[in-house]
Amino acid sequence: MGYDTIGLSFPLTPERMEQINQKLIKKSAVDNATAEQLYEFFVGDLEGSFDNRISLRYRGDELCIEASVAKIKNGHNCFDTPQDWLASVELLVGVVHAEFGYIADVTQWNVRRIDYALMHNLGAKGVSEYLASLSLADFSRRKCHSYGDGVYYPSRAYTLKLYCKHTEYKKNSFKKLENRFPELAHEAYIKSSGKLRTEVEIRRQKLKYDFGHYPKVAEITNEYVKGVFNMVVRKLVKGGDINTMREVERVLRNKRAVYSTWCVLSTLGETYAKKVIPRTTLYTHKRYLKEHGITWLGSNVSIKERIVPADFMPLEGDLRLVI
C-alpha cells in the first residue's frame, strides 16, 4: 500500500482566484472512449477516504486542494496505490494544473494533510478477531471510536484508523465503480476480501510540530511519513510478539503478580486495569511486560482457537503485508 488522501495549499492573488472561480462552475474529466466521468472538482471537504472527488476551497488567500491520489490513479484505493511521496503530489497537482492552468512548482506547495496506509491479509474472521481485540487497547489517552467494521482514534495531530477494507469498499465504493468500470470494481472487490487496513492521517498540527513551521512538499520525505506511521501504530500495539498464555507463563514463571496484571489487561483491558490495580504497580508491570516483549493485545486468554497469527503486527515488516 502507500499514499491515499493528500491535502495541499498555495497562496494566490485575488485575480488568480477569480480566474479559477470562473472555471470551477462545472469542472469534471470525462473519458471520451466510454463517456464515463473520471473525476470531479467541487468546493468543500471530502466526505471520507472513499470520496473520489477533488476538493478545492479557499482559506484566506490560499487555495487548498485535497484528494485521494490512489483514487485519481486507479479509481479505487484497494491495491496498487502510489508508493512515492513526490510522485503522488505530482499526480494531484498535475490534474489541477491541467484543468486550471499552472499555479506553482510542485515542490513549493504547502502540505496540510498526508494519509498513509498499509493492508494485511488476515482473512475475514481474522480481521474481525483482531479488531475485537483492539477494544482492550488504551491508545495514549485517546478515546476509541467504532464505525462499521472498524475503529479509529482521532486527535488534533493525527488520526489512526483500522478497519475491514472489504466492508468499507463494498459499502462506499463498489456500486459507484461498478457502474463505470465493472471489471475493475469486481477485481477490487475480490482483492479487498479478508484485508485489514491500517491508516494514519498526519494532520497539519503534527506537521508544524515536527518541522517548526508548515512544511512545503520539498521538505517531506517517504522516510518521514513512514516514520510517523510506525510511531503512531506502535503507540497502539504496545509490547512485543509474546501474547499467548503458554508463552507468557514461561517468561513470567517467577513473576506471578506481573502475570496477574497481564491477565487483567488481556481479558478486561487497560481502562478496567486502571480502576483495580494501583497506578504505580500497573505502570511498573506494564514496563516489565514491554521490556520482555510481551503484549496483551490479541492474546488467547479468551479465544479458544486463535485465527490471527501470534506474531502479527500491522506494520510494513509483517509477512501478511499486501503490496
N, C-alpha and C positions, 0 to 999 in steps of 0.2 A: 504494500500500500504506500501512501505518501500524502501529498498535499491535497486539500479539498478547498474549503472556503478561504478566500484571501480578501482582505479589505485594505484599500489604499486611498490616499488623498493627495491633492496638489492645489496650491493657491492659484486663482485665476483673476484676471481683470474683469470688471463689470461688462466690458464689451465682449469678451470671450464667453462669459456666462450666457449672455443674451444670444450669441450665435448658437450655442449648444441647446438652449431652451427652445429655439425655433425648430431645431431638428428633432427634438425629443417628443414632440406632439404625438407621433406614432412612429416607432422605430423597431423593426424586427428583421431578422435574416431568414430568408426562405430558400430551400433547396429547389432550384429550377427544374431538376430532373423529376422530383417527386411531389413538388408543391407543398412540402412539409416545412413547418416552422422549426428552425434550428435553435434560435434563442430570441429573447425579447428583452428590451430595456424597459425599466419602469422606475418611477420615483417612489422611494420608500425603503423599509427594511425587509430583508429576506425573512420568509416565514420559518425557515429551518434549513438544515443541511440537505434536505430533499428538494429544495426550491431550485429550479434550473434557470431562473431569470437573472438578469444582471441589474443590480441596484445602482442608480445614480441619484445622489442627493447633495444638497449644499449645507455646509456648516460654516457660517460666516462667509469668508471669501474663498473657502476651499471646496473643490469638487471632490466628493467621496464616491468611490466605486467599490462594489463588493459582489462577489460571485463565486460559485464553485468552479474551480478550474478543471476539476475532474468532469463535471457536467458539460463544460464547454468542449472539452476534448473528446468525451465518449458518449455523452447523453445520459450517463449514469455515473455512480461512484462505487460500484461493486467490485471492479477489478481494473487493472491496467491504469491506475491513477498516476499523475505526474510525480516523478521522484526527485526532481531537481528544483531548488528554490527559484533561481533566476529564470529558468525555462518556464516555470509556472507563472511567474509575474509577466514575462514577455507574452505569454498566451493571452492573459487577461487584458493587459494594456494594448496589445495588438488589435484586439477586437474593438476596443473603444476608439483607438486611433483610426481604424478602418472606417468607422461609422461617422465620427465627429471631427476628423482631422487631427493632425499632430498636436499634442498638448505639451509633452515634456519627455526627456530621455527616461527610459525605463528605470534606470538606477537612481534617479532623483526623486521619485515619488516617495511620499511619507507612508510608513507602514502602520496600519491601525489594527489589523487582526490577522492571525495565522491559525488555520486549523490543520492539524497533522494527525493521521490515523493509521492504525495497524489492524489487520484482521487475522484471526487464528481459527483453524478448523478444529472444533471440539465436538461436532455432531450436535443435532438438535437437542437431545437430552443433556449433553454435556454443557451446552450454553445455558440451559435452564438451571442446571445444578450449580454452575459457577456463579451466576447472577444471584441465586438464592443465598449463596454463602456470603455475598457482599453485605447482606443485612447485618452481619456480625461485625463489620469493619467500622472503625472510627477514623474518619479522614480529616485529621488536623482541624478539629473543632468545626468542620463544615457539615451541615445537615444533608443527609442523603434524601434525594427526591426520586420517586418512582414514576416512570411513564411507560405504558405498554410493557413490552418485554425488555426493560432496561432500567438503569439507574443513572443519575447524574449528580455531581457535586459542584454547585456554582460558587463563584466568588468574583470579586472585582478584578482580580489579577488573571485568573484563568478558570476554565470550566472543564471538568473531566466527565466524560460520558462513556458508559459501557452498555452495549445493548445487542440484541439479536438482529443482525443485519437482514436476515431473510424476512422477518416480520415487518421491520421498518420499510424495506423496499416494497414488499407486497402491498402494504397499506398506502404508501405515499407516492410511489413512482411507477409501479408496474403497469397499471392501466394506461397512464399517460404516455409511457414509452411504447407500449404495445400498439397503440393507435397510430404511432408514427413509424416505428421500426420493430415489427413483431418478432423477427428472428433474434435481434439483439436483446429485446426485452426478455425473451424466454431463456436466452443464454445467461443473462444476468440473474434471472430467477433461479436457475439451476446452480450457478456458481456461488450464490449468496447463501444457499442452504447449509445449515449447520455452522455458520460463521459467527464468531464473537467479534464485534467491532469495538475497539478502544480508541477514543478520540479525545484529543486535548485541544481546546480553543485557547490560544495565547492572546490575551486582550491588551489593550493599549496601556493600561496601568502597569502591567508586568513589563512591557517593552521599555517604558520610560524608567522604571526602577532599575532594570538591568543595564541600560545604556546611559542613564543620566539625562536623557532627552528622548524625544520621539524620533526613532531612527528612520533612516532612509533605506530603500531597498538594498543599496550597495553595502550597507553595514550588516545585513542579515546573512548568515551562512547556514548551510544544511546542518553543520555540526551544532550550531546554537539551537536550532529548532529541535533536533533530536535530543539534545541535552536537556532542554526544558521538558520535553515529553517524558523522558526517562525519570527525571526528578519528580514530576507530578505523579506518575503511575507508582513509583516506589514509595511515595507517601501513603498510598492506599495499601499496596501489597507489602506490608512490613515483614520483617523477619527474613526467613530463608526458605529452603526447599523441604525441610522436615516437618510433616504435618499429620502423620498417621500415629495412632495410639501405640502400636508396637515400637516404632522408631523413637517416639518421644519418651516412652517408658525406658528404653535403653539408654538414651542420653541423660535422662533425669533420674536415674535409678537411686541416686543418693540425695536428691533434691525434691522430697515429697511435697513441700509447701509450694515450690515453683510449679510442680506438676499439677497441683490442685488449682492453681491460678490459671494454668493453661487450659484445663478442663472447663473452667467457668468461661474463659474467653472464647473457647471453641464452640460451646453449646449455647451461651446466652449473650455473648457479645461484649464489647468494651463499655458500652453505656451502662449495662447492668453491673459489670465488674466494678465500675467506679462507685456504685452505690453500696456494695457489700464488702469490698476489700479496702483497707486503709490506703490512703493515697501514696504514702511513701513506699509501702510494701508492693503495691501494684506496679509502680514505675520501676522499682528495683527488679522485680520479677520480669517485667517486660524487657528491660535492658538485658537481663541474663538470657532470655529466650532469643533475642535478636543476635547477641554475641555468639550463640551456639547454633545459629542457622535454623531456628525453629519458628514456624509461623502457625498461627491459629486460624488463618483464613483457609477455608476449603478443607478442613480436617474431616476425618472419617468417624468422629465420635458418634454422630447421629445418623450416619449414612452406612447402611449395611454393605452395599457393594458400590464402590466409588467408580464413577464414569470418567471424570476429568483426571488425567494423569497427575500424580502427586507432585511432580516437578514443574507443573505448568506455571508460567509467568507471562502476562500479556505484554511482553517486550519483544524487541527485534531479534534477540538471540534464541528465542524459543523455537523448538522443532516444528511446532504447529503453525508457524507463521505462513500466511498466504501472500505470495509475491504478486 
